[in-house]
Amino acid sequence: MSSLYLHIPFCRSKCPYCDFYSQVADESQLDDYIDLLDAELQLQAGRRPATEPLETIFFGGGTPSLLSERQVAQLLNRANQQFGLARDCEISLEANPGTLTGDTLKEYRSAGINRISLGVQALDNTQLEQLGRGHTVEETRAAIAMIRQAGFDNLNLDLMFARPNLKTCDLESELTTLLSYGPEHVSLYGLSYEEGTEFFSRLQRGKLREADEALYREQYLLLHHKLTQAGFEHYEISNFARPDRRCRHNMSYWQRRTCLAAGCGAHSFEQRDWGIRRAVPADLDRYRRCLKNHRSPAETLETFTRQQAMAETVYLALRTADGLNYERFYQQFNQHPQQVFAAQIDRLAPHLLIHTDRWTFSIDSWLIYDHLISHFL
């Protein structure tokens, strides 16, 4: 299986908590960028060995819903010409409420988009204003109605917790509202204060207060219990899905499958040898120069050794409810993980759930995932 990620680094405005690479652009800049993406896809196809058709495509950003149907269709047609698309290819597009219309959504669907990921983030207008989101709860409700009317039956809603001044009881009320919209998938993110963002600056000046560990844990576990009670599978640290509605694209990351990527700021991974990870620097002028000169804008970040590949296979698998399957690991590396990581197992004993065929982490262990996987780094 192989996938393709397309990065659209443009937004209407910059959210004060966001540290992703993005900038404000007008229509002519978007047209220019889409032509550059098109050129990069052609360049990649010419240098990439023939493989199976793409199983998933993901338009991420930024705000991909700023694109027109024509621009989306141009990229999907190019991907089909250069790589081929599987019949059941999952094609996702990230969108923000307030950037969608009923006609645009119908056109997206005609172009090939079959999954929408909507950046709800909060369901309280005061909180949305504080987050700098640029949309209202009413616009969220209207966007979801339009998405359904356009015929989309695979909808993800993003919700952020541990937000400034957010009480757990208010979060529970927001989640009840979110569930009333009937999404097939929910992604949850705890607010983090990243250096270089406006929120980080406010935190340093004492204008914002970060949620403490106890509140963060309380809100995460509330979301887990409420969503699983509602019939969702908590299949990855931050992701919940109705039966058979996991995000197949994201699963490719956690299973270390090939994911090509195009766009300024995009990251890719190839399964070749023990794995190669590449990234395109977040510099739009450089990106344009490279492609005008028919040069790949991607740089190699990491070429994995066998040991590194084994370690990453373990800790990425432990992000998921499936965990690390012993037999699958042996088929990949001709060694049992119990032999390779005996010392790590001893140190992780209080947190690691050992089954007959796999290792998994508990929900509580996911809360300290970054600390636990340090044993594999």
TIPA-637731 format. One record per residue (C-alpha): z, y, x. Coordinates in steps of 0.2 Angstrom, whole numbers, plus 5000, padded with zeros to 4 digits. Example, Ala and Ser with C-alpha at 12.3 -4.5 7.8 and 13.67 -1.06 7.14 Angstrom:
<recs>
+------+------+------+
!    z !    y !    x !
+------+------+------+
! 5039 ! 4978 ! 5062 !
! 5036 ! 4995 ! 5068 !
+------+------+------+
</recs>
This chain:
<recs>
+------+------+------+
!    z !    y !    x !
+------+------+------+
! 5000 ! 5000 ! 5000 !
! 4996 ! 5018 ! 5006 !
! 5000 ! 5035 ! 4999 !
! 4995 ! 5053 ! 5001 !
! 5006 ! 5068 ! 5000 !
! 4998 ! 5085 ! 4998 !
! 5009 ! 5100 ! 5002 !
! 5006 ! 5117 ! 4993 !
! 5017 ! 5129 ! 5002 !
! 5016 ! 5144 ! 4989 !
! 5028 ! 5150 ! 4976 !
! 5029 ! 5165 ! 4964 !
! 5045 ! 5170 ! 4973 !
! 5057 ! 5163 ! 4986 !
! 5072 ! 5155 ! 4979 !
! 5088 ! 5160 ! 4989 !
! 5094 ! 5143 ! 4992 !
! 5077 ! 5135 ! 4998 !
! 5074 ! 5131 ! 5016 !
! 5057 ! 5123 ! 5013 !
! 5041 ! 5131 ! 5020 !
! 5033 ! 5142 ! 5007 !
! 5026 ! 5159 ! 5004 !
! 5020 ! 5170 ! 4990 !
! 5001 ! 5170 ! 4988 !
! 4987 ! 5177 ! 4977 !
! 4972 ! 5167 ! 4970 !
! 4960 ! 5171 ! 4984 !
! 4973 ! 5164 ! 4997 !
! 4975 ! 5148 ! 4986 !
! 4957 ! 5146 ! 4985 !
! 4956 ! 5147 ! 5004 !
! 4970 ! 5135 ! 5006 !
! 4963 ! 5122 ! 4995 !
! 4947 ! 5122 ! 5005 !
! 4957 ! 5120 ! 5021 !
! 4966 ! 5105 ! 5013 !
! 4949 ! 5098 ! 5008 !
! 4943 ! 5100 ! 5026 !
! 4959 ! 5091 ! 5032 !
! 4957 ! 5076 ! 5021 !
! 4939 ! 5074 ! 5027 !
! 4945 ! 5075 ! 5045 !
! 4959 ! 5062 ! 5042 !
! 4947 ! 5050 ! 5034 !
! 4935 ! 5051 ! 5049 !
! 4949 ! 5046 ! 5061 !
! 4959 ! 5034 ! 5050 !
! 4955 ! 5015 ! 5050 !
! 4949 ! 5008 ! 5033 !
! 4963 ! 5002 ! 5023 !
! 4967 ! 4998 ! 5004 !
! 4964 ! 5012 ! 4991 !
! 4978 ! 5025 ! 4988 !
! 4992 ! 5019 ! 4977 !
! 5001 ! 5035 ! 4975 !
! 4997 ! 5054 ! 4977 !
! 5010 ! 5067 ! 4976 !
! 5007 ! 5086 ! 4975 !
! 5023 ! 5094 ! 4982 !
! 5028 ! 5111 ! 4987 !
! 5031 ! 5125 ! 4985 !
! 5025 ! 5126 ! 4967 !
! 5009 ! 5115 ! 4965 !
! 5008 ! 5121 ! 4947 !
! 5001 ! 5137 ! 4953 !
! 4985 ! 5128 ! 4956 !
! 4971 ! 5128 ! 4943 !
! 4963 ! 5112 ! 4936 !
! 4948 ! 5115 ! 4947 !
! 4958 ! 5116 ! 4963 !
! 4968 ! 5100 ! 4958 !
! 4951 ! 5091 ! 4953 !
! 4943 ! 5096 ! 4970 !
! 4957 ! 5088 ! 4980 !
! 4958 ! 5072 ! 4969 !
! 4939 ! 5070 ! 4970 !
! 4940 ! 5072 ! 4989 !
! 4954 ! 5059 ! 4990 !
! 4944 ! 5047 ! 4980 !
! 4928 ! 5050 ! 4990 !
! 4937 ! 5048 ! 5007 !
! 4950 ! 5035 ! 5004 !
! 4948 ! 5028 ! 4986 !
! 4960 ! 5027 ! 4972 !
! 4968 ! 5012 ! 4965 !
! 4965 ! 5009 ! 4946 !
! 4984 ! 5012 ! 4942 !
! 4986 ! 5026 ! 4956 !
! 5002 ! 5036 ! 4952 !
! 4997 ! 5054 ! 4954 !
! 5012 ! 5066 ! 4953 !
! 5012 ! 5085 ! 4952 !
! 5028 ! 5096 ! 4955 !
! 5029 ! 5110 ! 4942 !
! 5041 ! 5124 ! 4938 !
! 5044 ! 5130 ! 4920 !
! 5036 ! 5147 ! 4917 !
! 5020 ! 5142 ! 4927 !
! 5013 ! 5130 ! 4914 !
! 5002 ! 5132 ! 4899 !
! 4996 ! 5119 ! 4886 !
! 4978 ! 5121 ! 4891 !
! 4982 ! 5119 ! 4910 !
! 4992 ! 5104 ! 4907 !
! 4978 ! 5096 ! 4897 !
! 4966 ! 5100 ! 4911 !
! 4978 ! 5093 ! 4924 !
! 4978 ! 5077 ! 4914 !
! 4959 ! 5077 ! 4913 !
! 4958 ! 5079 ! 4932 !
! 4969 ! 5064 ! 4935 !
! 4987 ! 5069 ! 4935 !
! 4998 ! 5056 ! 4926 !
! 5016 ! 5061 ! 4931 !
! 5024 ! 5078 ! 4931 !
! 5040 ! 5082 ! 4940 !
! 5048 ! 5098 ! 4933 !
! 5060 ! 5109 ! 4942 !
! 5073 ! 5112 ! 4929 !
! 5088 ! 5114 ! 4941 !
! 5100 ! 5121 ! 4928 !
! 5101 ! 5123 ! 4909 !
! 5111 ! 5139 ! 4909 !
! 5102 ! 5155 ! 4910 !
! 5116 ! 5164 ! 4920 !
! 5116 ! 5150 ! 4933 !
! 5097 ! 5150 ! 4933 !
! 5097 ! 5169 ! 4937 !
! 5110 ! 5166 ! 4951 !
! 5098 ! 5152 ! 4958 !
! 5084 ! 5164 ! 4958 !
! 5073 ! 5152 ! 4948 !
! 5063 ! 5164 ! 4938 !
! 5063 ! 5154 ! 4922 !
! 5074 ! 5152 ! 4907 !
! 5081 ! 5138 ! 4897 !
! 5070 ! 5142 ! 4883 !
! 5055 ! 5141 ! 4895 !
! 5061 ! 5124 ! 4901 !
! 5061 ! 5118 ! 4883 !
! 5044 ! 5125 ! 4879 !
! 5037 ! 5117 ! 4895 !
! 5043 ! 5100 ! 4891 !
! 5036 ! 5101 ! 4874 !
! 5019 ! 5106 ! 4881 !
! 5020 ! 5092 ! 4894 !
! 5022 ! 5079 ! 4880 !
! 5009 ! 5087 ! 4869 !
! 4997 ! 5086 ! 4883 !
! 4999 ! 5067 ! 4883 !
! 5010 ! 5064 ! 4898 !
! 5022 ! 5050 ! 4896 !
! 5029 ! 5050 ! 4914 !
! 5041 ! 5065 ! 4916 !
! 5054 ! 5068 ! 4930 !
! 5067 ! 5082 ! 4928 !
! 5076 ! 5089 ! 4943 !
! 5094 ! 5095 ! 4940 !
! 5105 ! 5103 ! 4953 !
! 5124 ! 5100 ! 4954 !
! 5138 ! 5108 ! 4965 !
! 5131 ! 5125 ! 4961 !
! 5141 ! 5141 ! 4963 !
! 5155 ! 5142 ! 4949 !
! 5149 ! 5127 ! 4940 !
! 5162 ! 5118 ! 4931 !
! 5161 ! 5099 ! 4928 !
! 5162 ! 5101 ! 4909 !
! 5148 ! 5113 ! 4909 !
! 5137 ! 5101 ! 4920 !
! 5141 ! 5087 ! 4907 !
! 5135 ! 5098 ! 4893 !
! 5119 ! 5102 ! 4903 !
! 5116 ! 5084 ! 4906 !
! 5118 ! 5080 ! 4888 !
! 5104 ! 5093 ! 4884 !
! 5093 ! 5086 ! 4898 !
! 5094 ! 5069 ! 4891 !
! 5089 ! 5075 ! 4874 !
! 5073 ! 5080 ! 4881 !
! 5069 ! 5061 ! 4884 !
! 5064 ! 5060 ! 4902 !
! 5058 ! 5044 ! 4910 !
! 5065 ! 5049 ! 4927 !
! 5079 ! 5061 ! 4933 !
! 5082 ! 5068 ! 4951 !
! 5099 ! 5075 ! 4956 !
! 5102 ! 5086 ! 4970 !
! 5119 ! 5093 ! 4976 !
! 5116 ! 5111 ! 4982 !
! 5117 ! 5113 ! 5001 !
! 5118 ! 5130 ! 5010 !
! 5105 ! 5129 ! 5024 !
! 5105 ! 5141 ! 5038 !
! 5091 ! 5154 ! 5037 !
! 5092 ! 5155 ! 5018 !
! 5099 ! 5169 ! 5008 !
! 5113 ! 5158 ! 5000 !
! 5119 ! 5153 ! 5018 !
! 5120 ! 5172 ! 5022 !
! 5130 ! 5175 ! 5006 !
! 5141 ! 5160 ! 5010 !
! 5145 ! 5168 ! 5027 !
! 5149 ! 5184 ! 5020 !
! 5161 ! 5177 ! 5007 !
! 5150 ! 5181 ! 4992 !
! 5148 ! 5163 ! 4987 !
! 5160 ! 5148 ! 4989 !
! 5154 ! 5130 ! 4992 !
! 5160 ! 5116 ! 4981 !
! 5173 ! 5106 ! 4990 !
! 5171 ! 5088 ! 4993 !
! 5182 ! 5083 ! 4978 !
! 5172 ! 5093 ! 4966 !
! 5155 ! 5087 ! 4973 !
! 5161 ! 5069 ! 4971 !
! 5167 ! 5072 ! 4954 !
! 5151 ! 5079 ! 4948 !
! 5140 ! 5066 ! 4957 !
! 5150 ! 5052 ! 4949 !
! 5150 ! 5060 ! 4932 !
! 5131 ! 5061 ! 4933 !
! 5130 ! 5043 ! 4939 !
! 5141 ! 5036 ! 4925 !
! 5132 ! 5046 ! 4911 !
! 5115 ! 5042 ! 4916 !
! 5118 ! 5024 ! 4919 !
! 5127 ! 5023 ! 4902 !
! 5111 ! 5031 ! 4894 !
! 5100 ! 5017 ! 4901 !
! 5094 ! 5024 ! 4918 !
! 5094 ! 5014 ! 4934 !
! 5102 ! 5023 ! 4948 !
! 5089 ! 5016 ! 4961 !
! 5091 ! 5028 ! 4975 !
! 5105 ! 5040 ! 4981 !
! 5097 ! 5055 ! 4971 !
! 5086 ! 5046 ! 4958 !
! 5087 ! 5038 ! 4941 !
! 5074 ! 5030 ! 4931 !
! 5071 ! 5021 ! 4915 !
! 5065 ! 5003 ! 4917 !
! 5049 ! 5002 ! 4927 !
! 5048 ! 5021 ! 4929 !
! 5054 ! 5022 ! 4947 !
! 5044 ! 5035 ! 4957 !
! 5032 ! 5023 ! 4967 !
! 5028 ! 5037 ! 4979 !
! 5045 ! 5040 ! 4985 !
! 5048 ! 5021 ! 4986 !
! 5035 ! 5021 ! 4999 !
! 5045 ! 5032 ! 5010 !
! 5061 ! 5022 ! 5009 !
! 5051 ! 5006 ! 5012 !
! 5042 ! 5013 ! 5027 !
! 5025 ! 5011 ! 5020 !
! 5010 ! 5022 ! 5026 !
! 5010 ! 5039 ! 5018 !
! 4996 ! 5051 ! 5024 !
! 5000 ! 5069 ! 5022 !
! 4989 ! 5085 ! 5022 !
! 4994 ! 5103 ! 5021 !
! 5004 ! 5116 ! 5031 !
! 5021 ! 5109 ! 5034 !
! 5017 ! 5091 ! 5028 !
! 5025 ! 5076 ! 5036 !
! 5016 ! 5059 ! 5037 !
! 5020 ! 5041 ! 5042 !
! 5009 ! 5027 ! 5048 !
! 5015 ! 5009 ! 5049 !
! 5003 ! 5006 ! 5064 !
! 5012 ! 4997 ! 5078 !
! 5031 ! 5000 ! 5075 !
! 5027 ! 5017 ! 5066 !
! 5021 ! 5034 ! 5070 !
! 5028 ! 5050 ! 5062 !
! 5018 ! 5066 ! 5062 !
! 5020 ! 5084 ! 5055 !
! 5009 ! 5099 ! 5053 !
! 5019 ! 5114 ! 5060 !
! 5024 ! 5127 ! 5046 !
! 5011 ! 5140 ! 5053 !
! 4997 ! 5144 ! 5041 !
! 4987 ! 5154 ! 5054 !
! 4988 ! 5140 ! 5066 !
! 4983 ! 5128 ! 5052 !
! 4968 ! 5138 ! 5048 !
! 4963 ! 5139 ! 5066 !
! 4964 ! 5121 ! 5069 !
! 4953 ! 5116 ! 5054 !
! 4940 ! 5130 ! 5057 !
! 4938 ! 5121 ! 5075 !
! 4938 ! 5104 ! 5067 !
! 4954 ! 5099 ! 5075 !
! 4968 ! 5090 ! 5067 !
! 4983 ! 5102 ! 5064 !
! 4996 ! 5087 ! 5065 !
! 5007 ! 5084 ! 5079 !
! 5016 ! 5068 ! 5084 !
! 5035 ! 5069 ! 5080 !
! 5040 ! 5051 ! 5085 !
! 5032 ! 5035 ! 5090 !
! 5044 ! 5021 ! 5086 !
! 5050 ! 5007 ! 5097 !
! 5054 ! 4990 ! 5089 !
! 5072 ! 4994 ! 5090 !
! 5070 ! 5011 ! 5082 !
! 5059 ! 5003 ! 5068 !
! 5072 ! 4990 ! 5064 !
! 5086 ! 5003 ! 5063 !
! 5076 ! 5015 ! 5052 !
! 5071 ! 5000 ! 5041 !
! 5090 ! 4996 ! 5038 !
! 5096 ! 5014 ! 5034 !
! 5081 ! 5019 ! 5023 !
! 5084 ! 5003 ! 5013 !
! 5102 ! 5007 ! 5011 !
! 5097 ! 5023 ! 5002 !
! 5091 ! 5011 ! 4988 !
! 5100 ! 5000 ! 4975 !
! 5088 ! 4986 ! 4981 !
! 5096 ! 4987 ! 4998 !
! 5091 ! 4978 ! 5014 !
! 5083 ! 4961 ! 5010 !
! 5087 ! 4949 ! 5024 !
! 5071 ! 4938 ! 5022 !
! 5060 ! 4953 ! 5021 !
! 5067 ! 4960 ! 5037 !
! 5065 ! 4943 ! 5046 !
! 5047 ! 4943 ! 5041 !
! 5044 ! 4960 ! 5048 !
! 5054 ! 4958 ! 5065 !
! 5056 ! 4939 ! 5067 !
! 5075 ! 4942 ! 5069 !
! 5089 ! 4942 ! 5056 !
! 5098 ! 4959 ! 5054 !
! 5115 ! 4951 ! 5055 !
! 5111 ! 4947 ! 5073 !
! 5103 ! 4963 ! 5078 !
! 5116 ! 4974 ! 5070 !
! 5132 ! 4964 ! 5071 !
! 5142 ! 4978 ! 5079 !
! 5137 ! 4990 ! 5065 !
! 5141 ! 4978 ! 5052 !
! 5159 ! 4977 ! 5059 !
! 5161 ! 4996 ! 5058 !
! 5153 ! 4997 ! 5041 !
! 5163 ! 4983 ! 5033 !
! 5174 ! 4994 ! 5021 !
! 5158 ! 5001 ! 5014 !
! 5144 ! 4988 ! 5015 !
! 5142 ! 4976 ! 5001 !
! 5136 ! 4959 ! 5008 !
! 5126 ! 4949 ! 4995 !
! 5118 ! 4932 ! 4998 !
! 5101 ! 4939 ! 5001 !
! 5104 ! 4958 ! 5005 !
! 5116 ! 4972 ! 5010 !
! 5119 ! 4987 ! 4999 !
! 5130 ! 5002 ! 4999 !
! 5142 ! 5006 ! 4984 !
! 5140 ! 5022 ! 4974 !
! 5155 ! 5029 ! 4983 !
! 5147 ! 5025 ! 5000 !
! 5131 ! 5035 ! 4995 !
! 5142 ! 5050 ! 4995 !
! 5145 ! 5049 ! 5013 !
! 5128 ! 5041 ! 5017 !
! 5124 ! 5053 ! 5031 !
! 5140 ! 5049 ! 5040 !
! 5138 ! 5030 ! 5038 !
! 5120 ! 5029 ! 5044 !
! 5125 ! 5038 ! 5060 !
! 5130 ! 5020 ! 5067 !
! 5111 ! 5016 ! 5067 !
! 5105 ! 5032 ! 5076 !
+------+------+------+
</recs>
